[in-house]
């Protein structure tokens, strides 16, 4: 069973990599937006 799954896993890995990369970019983008919002709130509350 596992020997049959192995080639499929390797093929999925090469397909998954761009998806993981895209997810990382999306997460980074969201993190930047959240950071800007937090910095904006901090700037408003301190001024």
C-alpha positions, 0 to 999 in steps of 0.5 A, spaced: 500 500 500 505 504 502 509 503 496 504 504 491 502 511 495 510 513 494 510 515 487 503 519 487 506 523 494 512 525 490 508 527 484 503 531 489 509 534 492 512 537 485 504 540 484 504 542 491 510 547 492 507 552 487 501 552 492 505 553 498 509 558 495 502 562 493 499 561 500 506 564 503 505 570 499 498 571 501 499 570 508 505 575 508 500 580 504 495 579 510 500 580 515 503 586 512 496 589 511 494 587 519 501 590 521 499 597 517 492 597 520 496 596 527 501 601 526 495 606 524 491 605 530 498 606 534 499 612 530 492 615 531 492 613 539 499 617 540 498 623 536 
